[in-house]
Amino acid sequence: MFKNCVLKPDVNTIKWIKAAGIRAIKTMAQAAIGSIGAAATLGAVDWRIVCSTAVLAGVVSILTSVVGIPEVEE
């Protein structure tokens, strides 16, 4: 479960930060696209909700990456 955990001493922290950041950005973009797509028209998009949803998705992505991400080898 904790394979490639950032808290392990043999995991390269710089590689982990890069991989986790890329994952978080991708997750935020996907959440934003999903929120925008849920609105009927672009005029009906509540951009505050889109931004808060994207940021929350990014935070959750970083927190789940603490357990480990496959992109970072031990």
N, CA, C, O and CB atoms as a CASP TS submission, in Angstrom:
PFRMAT TS
TARGET T0000
AUTHOR 0000-0000-0000
METHOD Language model
MODEL 1
PARENT N/A
ATOM      1  N   MET     1       0.820  -1.196   0.000  1.00  0.00           N
ATOM      2  CA  MET     1       0.000   0.000   0.000  1.00  0.00           C
ATOM      3  C   MET     1       0.864   1.260   0.000  1.00  0.00           C
ATOM      4  O   MET     1       0.539   2.227  -0.689  1.00  0.00           O
ATOM      5  CB  MET     1      -0.933  -0.002   1.204  1.00  0.00           C
ATOM      6  N   PHE     2       1.933   1.263   0.744  1.00  0.00           N
ATOM      7  CA  PHE     2       2.764   2.448   0.829  1.00  0.00           C
ATOM      8  C   PHE     2       4.002   2.345  -0.048  1.00  0.00           C
ATOM      9  O   PHE     2       5.052   2.890   0.290  1.00  0.00           O
ATOM     10  CB  PHE     2       3.167   2.691   2.255  1.00  0.00           C
ATOM     11  N   LYS     3       3.882   1.647  -1.171  1.00  0.00           N
ATOM     12  CA  LYS     3       4.988   1.561  -2.117  1.00  0.00           C
ATOM     13  C   LYS     3       5.199   2.944  -2.737  1.00  0.00           C
ATOM     14  O   LYS     3       4.240   3.595  -3.152  1.00  0.00           O
ATOM     15  CB  LYS     3       4.708   0.481  -3.222  1.00  0.00           C
ATOM     16  N   ASN     4       6.418   3.375  -2.796  1.00  0.00           N
ATOM     17  CA  ASN     4       6.796   4.683  -3.332  1.00  0.00           C
ATOM     18  C   ASN     4       6.196   5.843  -2.542  1.00  0.00           C
ATOM     19  O   ASN     4       5.928   6.905  -3.104  1.00  0.00           O
ATOM     20  CB  ASN     4       6.371   4.787  -4.777  1.00  0.00           C
ATOM     21  N   CYS     5       5.986   5.646  -1.253  1.00  0.00           N
ATOM     22  CA  CYS     5       5.471   6.701  -0.381  1.00  0.00           C
ATOM     23  C   CYS     5       6.526   7.800  -0.268  1.00  0.00           C
ATOM     24  O   CYS     5       7.717   7.508  -0.169  1.00  0.00           O
ATOM     25  CB  CYS     5       5.098   6.137   1.031  1.00  0.00           C
ATOM     26  N   VAL     6       6.101   9.036  -0.282  1.00  0.00           N
ATOM     27  CA  VAL     6       7.036  10.157  -0.209  1.00  0.00           C
ATOM     28  C   VAL     6       7.769  10.185   1.130  1.00  0.00           C
ATOM     29  O   VAL     6       8.840  10.783   1.230  1.00  0.00           O
ATOM     30  CB  VAL     6       6.296  11.476  -0.429  1.00  0.00           C
ATOM     31  N   LEU     7       7.221   9.562   2.141  1.00  0.00           N
ATOM     32  CA  LEU     7       7.835   9.576   3.465  1.00  0.00           C
ATOM     33  C   LEU     7       8.950   8.547   3.611  1.00  0.00           C
ATOM     34  O   LEU     7       9.664   8.550   4.614  1.00  0.00           O
ATOM     35  CB  LEU     7       6.785   9.333   4.516  1.00  0.00           C
ATOM     36  N   LYS     8       9.109   7.666   2.623  1.00  0.00           N
ATOM     37  CA  LYS     8      10.184   6.674   2.675  1.00  0.00           C
ATOM     38  C   LYS     8      11.506   7.357   2.321  1.00  0.00           C
ATOM     39  O   LYS     8      11.559   8.175   1.403  1.00  0.00           O
ATOM     40  CB  LYS     8       9.896   5.480   1.704  1.00  0.00           C
ATOM     41  N   PRO     9      12.569   7.021   3.050  1.00  0.00           N
ATOM     42  CA  PRO     9      13.847   7.696   2.794  1.00  0.00           C
ATOM     43  C   PRO     9      14.460   7.384   1.430  1.00  0.00           C
ATOM     44  O   PRO     9      15.260   8.175   0.932  1.00  0.00           O
ATOM     45  CB  PRO     9      14.826   7.324   3.861  1.00  0.00           C
ATOM     46  N   ASP    10      14.113   6.268   0.818  1.00  0.00           N
ATOM     47  CA  ASP    10      14.730   5.917  -0.459  1.00  0.00           C
ATOM     48  C   ASP    10      13.970   6.453  -1.677  1.00  0.00           C
ATOM     49  O   ASP    10      14.342   6.150  -2.811  1.00  0.00           O
ATOM     50  CB  ASP    10      14.843   4.424  -0.563  1.00  0.00           C
ATOM     51  N   VAL    11      12.920   7.238  -1.463  1.00  0.00           N
ATOM     52  CA  VAL    11      12.171   7.837  -2.571  1.00  0.00           C
ATOM     53  C   VAL    11      12.759   9.218  -2.867  1.00  0.00           C
ATOM     54  O   VAL    11      12.954  10.027  -1.960  1.00  0.00           O
ATOM     55  CB  VAL    11      10.641   7.938  -2.232  1.00  0.00           C
ATOM     56  N   ASN    12      13.035   9.476  -4.140  1.00  0.00           N
ATOM     57  CA  ASN    12      13.576  10.764  -4.569  1.00  0.00           C
ATOM     58  C   ASN    12      12.478  11.823  -4.453  1.00  0.00           C
ATOM     59  O   ASN    12      11.493  11.785  -5.190  1.00  0.00           O
ATOM     60  CB  ASN    12      14.125  10.686  -6.033  1.00  0.00           C
ATOM     61  N   THR    13      12.651  12.760  -3.530  1.00  0.00           N
ATOM     62  CA  THR    13      11.621  13.749  -3.246  1.00  0.00           C
ATOM     63  C   THR    13      11.371  14.683  -4.429  1.00  0.00           C
ATOM     64  O   THR    13      10.227  15.052  -4.695  1.00  0.00           O
ATOM     65  CB  THR    13      12.007  14.558  -2.028  1.00  0.00           C
ATOM     66  N   ILE    14      12.420  15.063  -5.130  1.00  0.00           N
ATOM     67  CA  ILE    14      12.253  15.959  -6.277  1.00  0.00           C
ATOM     68  C   ILE    14      11.410  15.286  -7.365  1.00  0.00           C
ATOM     69  O   ILE    14      10.501  15.905  -7.917  1.00  0.00           O
ATOM     70  CB  ILE    14      13.631  16.374  -6.846  1.00  0.00           C
ATOM     71  N   LYS    15      11.708  14.030  -7.670  1.00  0.00           N
ATOM     72  CA  LYS    15      10.913  13.298  -8.667  1.00  0.00           C
ATOM     73  C   LYS    15       9.473  13.157  -8.197  1.00  0.00           C
ATOM     74  O   LYS    15       8.541  13.278  -8.991  1.00  0.00           O
ATOM     75  CB  LYS    15      11.522  11.904  -8.940  1.00  0.00           C
ATOM     76  N   TRP    16       9.292  12.898  -6.899  1.00  0.00           N
ATOM     77  CA  TRP    16       7.948  12.739  -6.354  1.00  0.00           C
ATOM     78  C   TRP    16       7.160  14.040  -6.499  1.00  0.00           C
ATOM     79  O   TRP    16       5.998  14.022  -6.903  1.00  0.00           O
ATOM     80  CB  TRP    16       8.010  12.309  -4.876  1.00  0.00           C
ATOM     81  N   ILE    17       7.792  15.167  -6.170  1.00  0.00           N
ATOM     82  CA  ILE    17       7.105  16.459  -6.261  1.00  0.00           C
ATOM     83  C   ILE    17       6.698  16.748  -7.704  1.00  0.00           C
ATOM     84  O   ILE    17       5.586  17.211  -7.955  1.00  0.00           O
ATOM     85  CB  ILE    17       8.006  17.594  -5.721  1.00  0.00           C
ATOM     86  N   LYS    18       7.596  16.477  -8.653  1.00  0.00           N
ATOM     87  CA  LYS    18       7.262  16.692 -10.068  1.00  0.00           C
ATOM     88  C   LYS    18       6.098  15.807 -10.498  1.00  0.00           C
ATOM     89  O   LYS    18       5.147  16.284 -11.117  1.00  0.00           O
ATOM     90  CB  LYS    18       8.485  16.418 -10.956  1.00  0.00           C
ATOM     91  N   ALA    19       6.173  14.524 -10.174  1.00  0.00           N
ATOM     92  CA  ALA    19       5.119  13.584 -10.582  1.00  0.00           C
ATOM     93  C   ALA    19       3.789  13.929  -9.920  1.00  0.00           C
ATOM     94  O   ALA    19       2.744  13.898 -10.571  1.00  0.00           O
ATOM     95  CB  ALA    19       5.520  12.141 -10.233  1.00  0.00           C
ATOM     96  N   ALA    20       3.824  14.259  -8.627  1.00  0.00           N
ATOM     97  CA  ALA    20       2.587  14.605  -7.918  1.00  0.00           C
ATOM     98  C   ALA    20       2.004  15.909  -8.457  1.00  0.00           C
ATOM     99  O   ALA    20       0.785  16.045  -8.567  1.00  0.00           O
ATOM    100  CB  ALA    20       2.848  14.726  -6.402  1.00  0.00           C
ATOM    101  N   GLY    21       2.860  16.860  -8.789  1.00  0.00           N
ATOM    102  CA  GLY    21       2.389  18.125  -9.357  1.00  0.00           C
ATOM    103  C   GLY    21       1.726  17.930 -10.708  1.00  0.00           C
ATOM    104  O   GLY    21       0.676  18.512 -10.980  1.00  0.00           O
ATOM    105  N   ILE    22       2.339  17.114 -11.555  1.00  0.00           N
ATOM    106  CA  ILE    22       1.751  16.833 -12.870  1.00  0.00           C
ATOM    107  C   ILE    22       0.406  16.145 -12.715  1.00  0.00           C
ATOM    108  O   ILE    22      -0.555  16.477 -13.409  1.00  0.00           O
ATOM    109  CB  ILE    22       2.697  15.962 -13.717  1.00  0.00           C
ATOM    110  N   ARG    23       0.341  15.177 -11.794  1.00  0.00           N
ATOM    111  CA  ARG    23      -0.942  14.491 -11.556  1.00  0.00           C
ATOM    112  C   ARG    23      -1.998  15.459 -11.052  1.00  0.00           C
ATOM    113  O   ARG    23      -3.150  15.401 -11.482  1.00  0.00           O
ATOM    114  CB  ARG    23      -0.763  13.348 -10.548  1.00  0.00           C
ATOM    115  N   ALA    24      -1.612  16.356 -10.135  1.00  0.00           N
ATOM    116  CA  ALA    24      -2.567  17.312  -9.575  1.00  0.00           C
ATOM    117  C   ALA    24      -3.083  18.265 -10.651  1.00  0.00           C
ATOM    118  O   ALA    24      -4.276  18.565 -10.695  1.00  0.00           O
ATOM    119  CB  ALA    24      -1.919  18.108  -8.432  1.00  0.00           C
ATOM    120  N   ILE    25      -2.187  18.742 -11.519  1.00  0.00           N
ATOM    121  CA  ILE    25      -2.607  19.653 -12.589  1.00  0.00           C
ATOM    122  C   ILE    25      -3.561  18.953 -13.554  1.00  0.00           C
ATOM    123  O   ILE    25      -4.564  19.533 -13.969  1.00  0.00           O
ATOM    124  CB  ILE    25      -1.380  20.190 -13.354  1.00  0.00           C
ATOM    125  N   LYS    26      -3.252  17.716 -13.908  1.00  0.00           N
ATOM    126  CA  LYS    26      -4.143  16.962 -14.796  1.00  0.00           C
ATOM    127  C   LYS    26      -5.506  16.748 -14.141  1.00  0.00           C
ATOM    128  O   LYS    26      -6.542  16.882 -14.793  1.00  0.00           O
ATOM    129  CB  LYS    26      -3.515  15.604 -15.168  1.00  0.00           C
ATOM    130  N   THR    27      -5.502  16.418 -12.856  1.00  0.00           N
ATOM    131  CA  THR    27      -6.759  16.196 -12.138  1.00  0.00           C
ATOM    132  C   THR    27      -7.570  17.481 -12.058  1.00  0.00           C
ATOM    133  O   THR    27      -8.790  17.461 -12.223  1.00  0.00           O
ATOM    134  CB  THR    27      -6.486  15.655 -10.727  1.00  0.00           C
ATOM    135  N   MET    28      -6.890  18.607 -11.803  1.00  0.00           N
ATOM    136  CA  MET    28      -7.585  19.891 -11.736  1.00  0.00           C
ATOM    137  C   MET    28      -8.212  20.241 -13.088  1.00  0.00           C
ATOM    138  O   MET    28      -9.340  20.730 -13.143  1.00  0.00           O
ATOM    139  CB  MET    28      -6.616  21.003 -11.294  1.00  0.00           C
ATOM    140  N   ALA    29      -7.484  19.993 -14.170  1.00  0.00           N
ATOM    141  CA  ALA    29      -8.023  20.277 -15.505  1.00  0.00           C
ATOM    142  C   ALA    29      -9.238  19.402 -15.800  1.00  0.00           C
ATOM    143  O   ALA    29     -10.227  19.876 -16.357  1.00  0.00           O
ATOM    144  CB  ALA    29      -6.942  20.060 -16.580  1.00  0.00           C
ATOM    145  N   GLN    30      -9.162  18.130 -15.427  1.00  0.00           N
ATOM    146  CA  GLN    30     -10.289  17.232 -15.659  1.00  0.00           C
ATOM    147  C   GLN    30     -11.506  17.659 -14.852  1.00  0.00           C
ATOM    148  O   GLN    30     -12.631  17.605 -15.350  1.00  0.00           O
ATOM    149  CB  GLN    30      -9.906  15.795 -15.310  1.00  0.00           C
ATOM    150  N   ALA    31     -11.291  18.084 -13.604  1.00  0.00           N
ATOM    151  CA  ALA    31     -12.412  18.532 -12.774  1.00  0.00           C
ATOM    152  C   ALA    31     -13.030  19.805 -13.343  1.00  0.00           C
ATOM    153  O   ALA    31     -14.252  19.954 -13.345  1.00  0.00           O
ATOM    154  CB  ALA    31     -11.949  18.768 -11.325  1.00  0.00           C
ATOM    155  N   ALA    32     -12.199  20.717 -13.821  1.00  0.00           N
ATOM    156  CA  ALA    32     -12.715  21.958 -14.404  1.00  0.00           C
ATOM    157  C   ALA    32     -13.514  21.670 -15.671  1.00  0.00           C
ATOM    158  O   ALA    32     -14.586  22.240 -15.874  1.00  0.00           O
ATOM    159  CB  ALA    32     -11.561  22.928 -14.715  1.00  0.00           C
ATOM    160  N   ILE    33     -12.998  20.793 -16.515  1.00  0.00           N
ATOM    161  CA  ILE    33     -13.715  20.439 -17.750  1.00  0.00           C
ATOM    162  C   ILE    33     -15.055  19.787 -17.421  1.00  0.00           C
ATOM    163  O   ILE    33     -16.062  20.058 -18.076  1.00  0.00           O
ATOM    164  CB  ILE    33     -12.862  19.490 -18.625  1.00  0.00           C
ATOM    165  N   GLY    34     -15.061  18.931 -16.409  1.00  0.00           N
ATOM    166  CA  GLY    34     -16.312  18.293 -15.997  1.00  0.00           C
ATOM    167  C   GLY    34     -17.317  19.295 -15.456  1.00  0.00           C
ATOM    168  O   GLY    34     -18.512  19.191 -15.732  1.00  0.00           O
ATOM    169  N   SER    35     -16.836  20.271 -14.685  1.00  0.00           N
ATOM    170  CA  SER    35     -17.731  21.289 -14.132  1.00  0.00           C
ATOM    171  C   SER    35     -18.292  22.182 -15.228  1.00  0.00           C
ATOM    172  O   SER    35     -19.473  22.527 -15.214  1.00  0.00           O
ATOM    173  CB  SER    35     -16.998  22.137 -13.092  1.00  0.00           C
ATOM    174  N   ILE    36     -17.443  22.553 -16.177  1.00  0.00           N
ATOM    175  CA  ILE    36     -17.903  23.396 -17.282  1.00  0.00           C
ATOM    176  C   ILE    36     -18.895  22.623 -18.149  1.00  0.00           C
ATOM    177  O   ILE    36     -19.905  23.170 -18.591  1.00  0.00           O
ATOM    178  CB  ILE    36     -16.705  23.888 -18.136  1.00  0.00           C
ATOM    179  N   GLY    37     -18.598  21.362 -18.385  1.00  0.00           N
ATOM    180  CA  GLY    37     -19.487  20.541 -19.205  1.00  0.00           C
ATOM    181  C   GLY    37     -20.845  20.308 -18.573  1.00  0.00           C
ATOM    182  O   GLY    37     -21.821  20.039 -19.274  1.00  0.00           O
ATOM    183  N   ALA    38     -20.915  20.410 -17.259  1.00  0.00           N
ATOM    184  CA  ALA    38     -22.185  20.200 -16.572  1.00  0.00           C
ATOM    185  C   ALA    38     -23.134  21.379 -16.762  1.00  0.00           C
ATOM    186  O   ALA    38     -24.346  21.227 -16.605  1.00  0.00           O
ATOM    187  CB  ALA    38     -21.945  19.965 -15.090  1.00  0.00           C
ATOM    188  N   ALA    39     -22.602  22.546 -17.098  1.00  0.00           N
ATOM    189  CA  ALA    39     -23.453  23.717 -17.328  1.00  0.00           C
ATOM    190  C   ALA    39     -24.065  23.617 -18.725  1.00  0.00           C
ATOM    191  O   ALA    39     -23.440  23.105 -19.654  1.00  0.00           O
ATOM    192  CB  ALA    39     -22.639  25.047 -17.172  1.00  0.00           C
ATOM    193  N   ALA    40     -25.278  24.106 -18.855  1.00  0.00           N
ATOM    194  CA  ALA    40     -25.974  24.019 -20.144  1.00  0.00           C
ATOM    195  C   ALA    40     -25.319  24.905 -21.201  1.00  0.00           C
ATOM    196  O   ALA    40     -25.166  24.489 -22.350  1.00  0.00           O
ATOM    197  CB  ALA    40     -27.442  24.412 -19.979  1.00  0.00           C
ATOM    198  N   THR    41     -24.937  26.103 -20.826  1.00  0.00           N
ATOM    199  CA  THR    41     -24.257  27.027 -21.742  1.00  0.00           C
ATOM    200  C   THR    41     -23.095  27.674 -21.010  1.00  0.00           C
ATOM    201  O   THR    41     -23.053  27.669 -19.779  1.00  0.00           O
ATOM    202  CB  THR    41     -25.238  28.112 -22.288  1.00  0.00           C
ATOM    203  N   LEU    42     -22.152  28.230 -21.757  1.00  0.00           N
ATOM    204  CA  LEU    42     -21.009  28.882 -21.114  1.00  0.00           C
ATOM    205  C   LEU    42     -21.429  30.091 -20.291  1.00  0.00           C
ATOM    206  O   LEU    42     -20.749  30.457 -19.333  1.00  0.00           O
ATOM    207  CB  LEU    42     -19.992  29.304 -22.158  1.00  0.00           C
ATOM    208  N   GLY    43     -22.533  30.707 -20.653  1.00  0.00           N
ATOM    209  CA  GLY    43     -23.027  31.841 -19.883  1.00  0.00           C
ATOM    210  C   GLY    43     -23.557  31.430 -18.522  1.00  0.00           C
ATOM    211  O   GLY    43     -23.648  32.255 -17.613  1.00  0.00           O
ATOM    212  N   ALA    44     -23.908  30.158 -18.376  1.00  0.00           N
ATOM    213  CA  ALA    44     -24.458  29.671 -17.115  1.00  0.00           C
ATOM    214  C   ALA    44     -23.394  29.087 -16.192  1.00  0.00           C
ATOM    215  O   ALA    44     -23.713  28.600 -15.107  1.00  0.00           O
ATOM    216  CB  ALA    44     -25.513  28.633 -17.388  1.00  0.00           C
ATOM    217  N   VAL    45     -22.132  29.132 -16.614  1.00  0.00           N
ATOM    218  CA  VAL    45     -21.065  28.545 -15.803  1.00  0.00           C
ATOM    219  C   VAL    45     -20.771  29.461 -14.620  1.00  0.00           C
ATOM    220  O   VAL    45     -20.527  30.654 -14.796  1.00  0.00           O
ATOM    221  CB  VAL    45     -19.780  28.315 -16.652  1.00  0.00           C
ATOM    222  N   ASP    46     -20.796  28.901 -13.427  1.00  0.00           N
ATOM    223  CA  ASP    46     -20.390  29.638 -12.228  1.00  0.00           C
ATOM    224  C   ASP    46     -18.894  29.387 -12.040  1.00  0.00           C
ATOM    225  O   ASP    46     -18.489  28.336 -11.542  1.00  0.00           O
ATOM    226  CB  ASP    46     -21.225  29.192 -10.946  1.00  0.00           C
ATOM    227  N   TRP    47     -18.082  30.361 -12.444  1.00  0.00           N
ATOM    228  CA  TRP    47     -16.636  30.172 -12.475  1.00  0.00           C
ATOM    229  C   TRP    47     -16.033  29.995 -11.087  1.00  0.00           C
ATOM    230  O   TRP    47     -14.987  29.361 -10.951  1.00  0.00           O
ATOM    231  CB  TRP    47     -15.985  31.341 -13.159  1.00  0.00           C
ATOM    232  N   ARG    48     -16.672  30.543 -10.051  1.00  0.00           N
ATOM    233  CA  ARG    48     -16.171  30.324  -8.682  1.00  0.00           C
ATOM    234  C   ARG    48     -16.292  28.855  -8.301  1.00  0.00           C
ATOM    235  O   ARG    48     -15.396  28.298  -7.668  1.00  0.00           O
ATOM    236  CB  ARG    48     -16.943  31.201  -7.665  1.00  0.00           C
ATOM    237  N   ILE    49     -17.382  28.238  -8.681  1.00  0.00           N
ATOM    238  CA  ILE    49     -17.562  26.814  -8.384  1.00  0.00           C
ATOM    239  C   ILE    49     -16.592  25.974  -9.202  1.00  0.00           C
ATOM    240  O   ILE    49     -16.041  24.997  -8.696  1.00  0.00           O
ATOM    241  CB  ILE    49     -19.012  26.378  -8.666  1.00  0.00           C
ATOM    242  N   VAL    50     -16.376  26.343 -10.462  1.00  0.00           N
ATOM    243  CA  VAL    50     -15.420  25.612 -11.300  1.00  0.00           C
ATOM    244  C   VAL    50     -14.028  25.676 -10.678  1.00  0.00           C
ATOM    245  O   VAL    50     -13.345  24.658 -10.573  1.00  0.00           O
ATOM    246  CB  VAL    50     -15.396  26.187 -12.740  1.00  0.00           C
ATOM    247  N   CYS    51     -13.609  26.869 -10.269  1.00  0.00           N
ATOM    248  CA  CYS    51     -12.275  27.033  -9.668  1.00  0.00           C
ATOM    249  C   CYS    51     -12.157  26.290  -8.345  1.00  0.00           C
ATOM    250  O   CYS    51     -11.149  25.628  -8.097  1.00  0.00           O
ATOM    251  CB  CYS    51     -11.969  28.514  -9.453  1.00  0.00           C
ATOM    252  N   SER    52     -13.169  26.391  -7.496  1.00  0.00           N
ATOM    253  CA  SER    52     -13.082  25.709  -6.204  1.00  0.00           C
ATOM    254  C   SER    52     -13.101  24.197  -6.375  1.00  0.00           C
ATOM    255  O   SER    52     -12.427  23.484  -5.632  1.00  0.00           O
ATOM    256  CB  SER    52     -14.230  26.145  -5.292  1.00  0.00           C
ATOM    257  N   THR    53     -13.858  23.701  -7.338  1.00  0.00           N
ATOM    258  CA  THR    53     -13.870  22.264  -7.618  1.00  0.00           C
ATOM    259  C   THR    53     -12.510  21.796  -8.111  1.00  0.00           C
ATOM    260  O   THR    53     -12.025  20.743  -7.697  1.00  0.00           O
ATOM    261  CB  THR    53     -14.948  21.925  -8.651  1.00  0.00           C
ATOM    262  N   ALA    54     -11.897  22.571  -8.991  1.00  0.00           N
ATOM    263  CA  ALA    54     -10.582  22.213  -9.527  1.00  0.00           C
ATOM    264  C   ALA    54      -9.517  22.231  -8.435  1.00  0.00           C
ATOM    265  O   ALA    54      -8.678  21.332  -8.372  1.00  0.00           O
ATOM    266  CB  ALA    54     -10.188  23.169 -10.656  1.00  0.00           C
ATOM    267  N   VAL    55      -9.544  23.238  -7.583  1.00  0.00           N
ATOM    268  CA  VAL    55      -8.560  23.317  -6.495  1.00  0.00           C
ATOM    269  C   VAL    55      -8.747  22.163  -5.523  1.00  0.00           C
ATOM    270  O   VAL    55      -7.768  21.548  -5.100  1.00  0.00           O
ATOM    271  CB  VAL    55      -8.675  24.662  -5.749  1.00  0.00           C
ATOM    272  N   LEU    56      -9.975  21.864  -5.168  1.00  0.00           N
ATOM    273  CA  LEU    56     -10.232  20.738  -4.270  1.00  0.00           C
ATOM    274  C   LEU    56      -9.746  19.432  -4.885  1.00  0.00           C
ATOM    275  O   LEU    56      -9.168  18.600  -4.185  1.00  0.00           O
ATOM    276  CB  LEU    56     -11.727  20.643  -3.941  1.00  0.00           C
ATOM    277  N   ALA    57      -9.969  19.242  -6.168  1.00  0.00           N
ATOM    278  CA  ALA    57      -9.489  18.030  -6.843  1.00  0.00           C
ATOM    279  C   ALA    57      -7.969  17.958  -6.805  1.00  0.00           C
ATOM    280  O   ALA    57      -7.404  16.878  -6.626  1.00  0.00           O
ATOM    281  CB  ALA    57      -9.983  17.989  -8.301  1.00  0.00           C
ATOM    282  N   GLY    58      -7.304  19.093  -6.972  1.00  0.00           N
ATOM    283  CA  GLY    58      -5.843  19.119  -6.892  1.00  0.00           C
ATOM    284  C   GLY    58      -5.327  18.770  -5.513  1.00  0.00           C
ATOM    285  O   GLY    58      -4.348  18.036  -5.380  1.00  0.00           O
ATOM    286  N   VAL    59      -5.979  19.289  -4.485  1.00  0.00           N
ATOM    287  CA  VAL    59      -5.578  18.977  -3.106  1.00  0.00           C
ATOM    288  C   VAL    59      -5.771  17.493  -2.817  1.00  0.00           C
ATOM    289  O   VAL    59      -4.900  16.857  -2.223  1.00  0.00           O
ATOM    290  CB  VAL    59      -6.387  19.824  -2.096  1.00  0.00           C
ATOM    291  N   VAL    60      -6.889  16.948  -3.228  1.00  0.00           N
ATOM    292  CA  VAL    60      -7.141  15.515  -3.022  1.00  0.00           C
ATOM    293  C   VAL    60      -6.118  14.680  -3.781  1.00  0.00           C
ATOM    294  O   VAL    60      -5.664  13.652  -3.277  1.00  0.00           O
ATOM    295  CB  VAL    60      -8.571  15.140  -3.473  1.00  0.00           C
ATOM    296  N   SER    61      -5.751  15.106  -4.977  1.00  0.00           N
ATOM    297  CA  SER    61      -4.744  14.390  -5.758  1.00  0.00           C
ATOM    298  C   SER    61      -3.401  14.369  -5.037  1.00  0.00           C
ATOM    299  O   SER    61      -2.749  13.327  -4.974  1.00  0.00           O
ATOM    300  CB  SER    61      -4.589  15.029  -7.140  1.00  0.00           C
ATOM    301  N   ILE    62      -2.985  15.503  -4.495  1.00  0.00           N
ATOM    302  CA  ILE    62      -1.716  15.565  -3.753  1.00  0.00           C
ATOM    303  C   ILE    62      -1.786  14.668  -2.522  1.00  0.00           C
ATOM    304  O   ILE    62      -0.836  13.942  -2.230  1.00  0.00           O
ATOM    305  CB  ILE    62      -1.390  17.025  -3.336  1.00  0.00           C
ATOM    306  N   LEU    63      -2.898  14.713  -1.802  1.00  0.00           N
ATOM    307  CA  LEU    63      -3.022  13.894  -0.589  1.00  0.00           C
ATOM    308  C   LEU    63      -3.005  12.403  -0.907  1.00  0.00           C
ATOM    309  O   LEU    63      -2.422  11.622  -0.155  1.00  0.00           O
ATOM    310  CB  LEU    63      -4.308  14.246   0.155  1.00  0.00           C
ATOM    311  N   THR    64      -3.626  12.000  -1.995  1.00  0.00           N
ATOM    312  CA  THR    64      -3.587  10.581  -2.349  1.00  0.00           C
ATOM    313  C   THR    64      -2.220  10.181  -2.892  1.00  0.00           C
ATOM    314  O   THR    64      -1.843   9.012  -2.817  1.00  0.00           O
ATOM    315  CB  THR    64      -4.671  10.261  -3.379  1.00  0.00           C
ATOM    316  N   SER    65      -1.479  11.133  -3.432  1.00  0.00           N
ATOM    317  CA  SER    65      -0.133  10.836  -3.922  1.00  0.00           C
ATOM    318  C   SER    65       0.856  10.598  -2.790  1.00  0.00           C
ATOM    319  O   SER    65       1.903   9.988  -3.006  1.00  0.00           O
ATOM    320  CB  SER    65       0.362  11.967  -4.796  1.00  0.00           C
ATOM    321  N   VAL    66       0.541  11.068  -1.587  1.00  0.00           N
ATOM    322  CA  VAL    66       1.434  10.847  -0.441  1.00  0.00           C
ATOM    323  C   VAL    66       1.615   9.356  -0.199  1.00  0.00           C
ATOM    324  O   VAL    66       2.698   8.919   0.190  1.00  0.00           O
ATOM    325  CB  VAL    66       0.878  11.534   0.832  1.00  0.00           C
ATOM    326  N   VAL    67       0.579   8.580  -0.421  1.00  0.00           N
ATOM    327  CA  VAL    67       0.651   7.132  -0.224  1.00  0.00           C
ATOM    328  C   VAL    67       1.630   6.508  -1.204  1.00  0.00           C
ATOM    329  O   VAL    67       2.307   5.536  -0.870  1.00  0.00           O
ATOM    330  CB  VAL    67      -0.735   6.492  -0.381  1.00  0.00           C
ATOM    331  N   GLY    68       1.709   7.046  -2.383  1.00  0.00           N
ATOM    332  CA  GLY    68       2.642   6.547  -3.380  1.00  0.00           C
ATOM    333  C   GLY    68       2.095   6.723  -4.774  1.00  0.00           C
ATOM    334  O   GLY    68       0.891   6.629  -5.012  1.00  0.00           O
ATOM    335  N   ILE    69       3.013   6.982  -5.698  1.00  0.00           N
ATOM    336  CA  ILE    69       2.626   7.114  -7.090  1.00  0.00           C
ATOM    337  C   ILE    69       3.550   6.243  -7.926  1.00  0.00           C
ATOM    338  O   ILE    69       4.755   6.192  -7.684  1.00  0.00           O
ATOM    339  CB  ILE    69       2.677   8.599  -7.553  1.00  0.00           C
ATOM    340  N   PRO    70       2.982   5.562  -8.905  1.00  0.00           N
ATOM    341  CA  PRO    70       3.776   4.597  -9.668  1.00  0.00           C
ATOM    342  C   PRO    70       4.850   5.233 -10.546  1.00  0.00           C
ATOM    343  O   PRO    70       5.779   4.546 -10.972  1.00  0.00           O
ATOM    344  CB  PRO    70       2.871   3.778 -10.524  1.00  0.00           C
ATOM    345  N   GLU    71       4.741   6.520 -10.821  1.00  0.00           N
ATOM    346  CA  GLU    71       5.732   7.166 -11.678  1.00  0.00           C
ATOM    347  C   GLU    71       7.101   7.283 -11.011  1.00  0.00           C
ATOM    348  O   GLU    71       8.114   7.438 -11.693  1.00  0.00           O
ATOM    349  CB  GLU    71       5.245   8.539 -12.077  1.00  0.00           C
ATOM    350  N   VAL    72       7.131   7.211  -9.693  1.00  0.00           N
ATOM    351  CA  VAL    72       8.388   7.376  -8.958  1.00  0.00           C
ATOM    352  C   VAL    72       8.890   6.008  -8.531  1.00  0.00           C
ATOM    353  O   VAL    72       8.243   5.305  -7.755  1.00  0.00           O
ATOM    354  CB  VAL    72       8.203   8.307  -7.722  1.00  0.00           C
ATOM    355  N   GLU    73      10.041   5.647  -9.045  1.00  0.00           N
ATOM    356  CA  GLU    73      10.657   4.369  -8.676  1.00  0.00           C
ATOM    357  C   GLU    73      11.332   4.516  -7.317  1.00  0.00           C
ATOM    358  O   GLU    73      11.705   5.615  -6.906  1.00  0.00           O
ATOM    359  CB  GLU    73      11.686   3.906  -9.757  1.00  0.00           C
ATOM    360  N   GLU    74      11.480   3.404  -6.640  1.00  0.00           N
ATOM    361  CA  GLU    74      12.175   3.437  -5.351  1.00  0.00           C
ATOM    362  C   GLU    74      13.654   3.616  -5.560  1.00  0.00           C
ATOM    363  O   GLU    74      14.413   3.668  -4.592  1.00  0.00           O
ATOM    364  CB  GLU    74      11.909   2.164  -4.549  1.00  0.00           C
TER
END
